């Protein structure tokens, strides 16, 4: 076993338990696999959902699905990436089914097996520790570790950068929010939008709405600090949920009218009702939240009858291979100020990063694993 295949990972051994920093070894690469030395890895609410048992996966497991790092080894069948390439890791997709061929890999026919099974297609695990097999391959990567296995399907080459860790959330959270605006909703300049929830996904949607020159741009969040940040990032209005009103009468009063679009990052009955009530006719609400289970909501058919649409969006309707490079260009042009929503934590401060994410004091924590070299 080469030294490069040994690293340290945050291992979840039981639902409700703490992530344990553990030495792990990556098993021998298959021909289509890559080994990536992680530079940064974002923590996402979907990772927390696994820890809390909302999303079931086999245990023990390494989580993390917003990785950025450097390719250090590649399988014999890998042709598009080379050792030394800087990459952002995103969700996995087969790249061959009907949805993938349409440029919508988030709806891949094999998405569940590739992203949630945490094992290869033959059932074998990608990792092990001193006690035995450890499940990897969460969203095709398991990047809460100093090394991660990925593939050409979900590793996206990006320009070399000393700030590579900042790009990690482009793999999921920022991509989901920004993609929902730029890929799914496609607003024209001057169209109005409300974003319910100012976490990482909401921040991605906000930055994209500013870049798309939407107006007005309303952000709704219970935390004053996040409302203030939203205003600094370009929102025209920032409201607390109780200022919106159950039927959005408060929001319409503030604006003097209705909106063309809403983005729901919360996924509750109350928020979806508020969002639909905030729309004009026609208008579109995109709902993005993963709350686990069936999560039934009730909507008025009259809302839909008068030209309103409620649509679910996965991963921003984006293809990471084309959209992540676009987001990098936006970042370099100053249109995607990632440094305003990201706080980095050395890997040994994992517990602090988790605590700050849970209490909302950090929008997007990113763990770091050392320099670029």
N, C-alpha and C positions, 0 to 999 in steps of 0.2 A: 504494500500500500504506500503510495507516494505521500509525502508530508503535506502536499497541497490539498489532499482530500480529508484532512482532519481539521476540525474547527470547533467553535463553541456556538451552541444554539439555545434558544428559550423553548424548553420542552413542557408541554401540558400533559400531565399524567392522569388527572381526574377532573371531571366537571366541577367547577366552583373552586378549584385549586389554584395555587399560584404558578406562574411560569418559572421553571427552574433552569438556571444556567447550567448547561451540561455539555461535556465534551462529546462530540459526535463524529462519525466517519461517514463520508459518502461512499456508497458502494460503487463498484466498477461501472463506468459510463457505458450506456448502450450507444449504438452508432449514431442515433439522432439526437443525442443529449449534449448539453454544455455544462461545464462547471464554471460558476461565477464567484469570484471573490467579492463579497458584498462591501460596499462603501456606505450605503445608507438604506434604511428600510422604514417605511411609514407604518404606523399602527392605525388600523381601520376599525370602525365599529363592527364590521363583520367578524373580525378577529375576536372582539369582545363577546359577540353573540355565541361563538363557539365555546369560549371559556365559561359562559353562563348556561350552556346547554340548550340555547335556542336553536342553534344549527348543529345537528349531530354529526360527528365524524369519528373515525376509529382512533383509539388512544393506545399508547402515547403518540403525540403528534407535535410537529413544529409548524407554527402558524406563520403569518406574514405573507402579504401578496402585493406589496408596493416596493419592490426591490430595485436598487440601482447599483451597478458594480462593474467589474472588469472581467472579461472572459479569460480564464487561466488554463482551460483545457477544452477540447472539443472532440466529439465522436467522429468516426471515419466518414459518416454520411453528411456531416455538416459542411456546407459549401459557402453560405452567405455571410458567415461571421468568422472572425479570426481571433486567435489569442492576442490579447492586448486591447481589443475593442471595448469601448465604453457602451454599456447597454442599460436600458430601463426594462424591467420585467413587468409584464402585464398578465391578464388572464389568458388561459389556454383555450384553443379552439382547434377543430380538426383540419380546417382550411380546405375541406373537400365537399361538405354537405351543401344543400341548397342555400341555407342562410349564409354560410361562409362565402359561397360563390357570389352571392348578391352584395357582398361587402358588409355584412352584418354578423360578424363572428360572435357577438354577445348572445346571439340566439342560436348558436351552434347546436345541432341535433345531439351532440355528444358532450354538451357543456357540463352536465352533472358528473359524468364519469371522469372527465378530464380535470375538473376543478375541485370536486368535493370528495372523491373516493380516497384521496391521499395515498394512492398506490399506483403502480404501473398497471397496464391493461392485463397482465398475467397474474396480478395480485401481489407481486413482490413489492417490498418497500425499498425506498431509495437510500435510507439512512439506518444507522445503528449506533448504539452506545454500549457501555460496558455491560449492560444487563440484557441486551438483545435488540431486535428490530425496533426502529422508530419510524412512524409514518411521516413521509414527506410528500412533496408534490401538491400541497395545498395551493390551489389556483396555479398549478404548474410550476411552483417555485419553493414555497416554504422559506421565505427570506428573512425571518427573524433569527438569523444565524450569520456567522462570519463567512460561510460558504453556502451556495445553493445550487441545486440542479435545475436546469431549465432546458428549453429546446429552441430551435429556430422559429417555431410557431409563435412563441410568446416573448422572445427576446428581441428588443428593438434597438438597433444601433443608433447612438446619438453622438454629436460632436464631442470630442474630448474636452473635459472641463474640470477645473479644480473644485467646482461647486457641484459635482455630480450628485452628492447626497440630496441637494435641494430638488432634484428632478424625480426622486423616488415616488412621490405621490401622484405623478402623472400616470402611473400604472393603473390606478383605480379611482381614488376619490376625486382628484382634480379633473381627470378625464371624464368621469361620470357627470359632474356638474357642468363643465365647459362644453362637453359634447352634447348634453341635453339642449343647451341653448343654441350652439352653432350647427349641430348636425340634425337634431330632431325638430326643434321649434323654428329655427332659421328666421329670426325676426328681421324686419327691415328697420333702418334708422328711424327713430321717432316713435316706434311702437312701445307700449308700456308693458312692464313685467313686474310681478311680485315673486319674491323668493322666500318661502317659508322654511326657516331654519338656516342659521349662519355658521354651521360647522364646516368641515373641509369641502363637502360636496356643494353646500350652499355658497361657499366662498368661490369655488370654481365657477359656479353659475353666475355669480355676481361679476367676477372679473371678465367673463365672456360677454355678459350683457353690456358692460361698459365698453368693451372693445367693439361690440356690434352697434354702439351708439343708440341703445334703447333709451327711451325717456317717456314717463318717469321710470325709475328703478326703485322698488320698495323692498326692503328686507325686514322680515318679522322674526324676532328672536327674544326669548325671555331674559337673556343676559345683557345688562347694560354695556359691558365691555365689548361684546360682539356687535352690538348695535353701533357703538362708537367706531369700531374698526370698519364696519360696513360703510359708514359715511365717509371715512377717510379713503376707502377704496373706490368711491365713486357713486354710491347709492344716493339717490335724491331724498329718500325718506327712510327712516329706521324706526319701527314701531314695536312695542311689546304686544304679545298676543291679546291681552285684554283691551288694548286700544283698537284692535281690528273689529271686535264685536263678533258675536256668534254667527250672524248672517252678513258679516263684513260691512255693516252700515258705517262703522267708524272709519274704515279704510276708504270707502267711497266718499265719505264726507271730507276727509283730508285731501283726497285727490280731486274732488269735484267731478268724479266720473268713475268709469270702470277701466279694466285693463285688457290687453290683448292676450297676455300669457301669464300663467302661474307655474311655478316649480315647487312641488311638495317634496321636501326631504325628510319629512317626519312620519307620514304614513298612518295617521290616526283618523278616526271618523271626524273629529272636530276640525282638524286642519283641512282635510279634503273638502268638507262642507264650506269652510271659510273661503278656500281657493276657488271653488266653483261659483260661489256668490260674488266674488270679486271680478269675475270675467264679464266682459261685454258679450254681445252676440254679433258675429261669432267670436269664439275665444277658445283657447286650448290650455288645459292643465296637464302637466307631465308629473306623474308620481314616481318617485325613485326609491323610496325607503324599503329596506328588507327588515321586516319585523318577525319573520318566522311563522310557521303554521299557515292556516288559511287566511287569517286577518280579514274577516268579512267587513265590508262597509256598505252603507245604504246611500243611494243617490236619487235625487228627484229626476224622473224621466223628463220633466218639463225643462230642466236645465239643458238636457241634451237636445230636446226637440227644437229649441231656439238656437241651435247652431253651436252649442258648446261641446267640447270634446274632452274626455278624461282618458289619457293614454299612459300606459306603463312604459318605462324606458330602462333598459339594461345597459350599463357601461357607456351611457351617452350615445347609443346607436353608432358608436365609433369603431373603426378598425385601427387598433393601436399602431400598426405599421405605417399608416399614413398620418394619423392624427397626432401621435406623440411628437413626431418631428415638427408638425405645425405648432404645437404648444411650445416646443423649445424655441422656435423662431419668435413666437409671441413674447416669451420670457426675455429673450435677448433684446427685443425691441421695446421692453418696458411695459408691455400690455398685460403681463401676467406676473405681478409682483409676488412671487412665491415666498420670498423672504419675510413678507408681512404676515403670513398665516402659518408659517412653519417655525417650530423651535426644535433644535437638535439636542440630543442627549447621547452621551457615550453609552455603549451597550451595558456597562456595569451600573447605569442609573435607570435600568429598565422599569423597576417598580415605581420610581418617581414619575417617569413618563406616562405610565398607565394611570397613576393617580391624577395627574394633571389633565389627562384626557377625560377621565370620568367626571371630574368636577367642572370641566368646561373652561378652565383657566388657560389651556393651550388648545388652539384650533386643530393643529395637525402636528403631533410629535413624530419626529424622525430619529431613529436610532442610528448611530454612526459606529463604524468598525475600524477606524484608522484612516490614514491618508490614501491618496491615489497611488503613490509610489512612482 
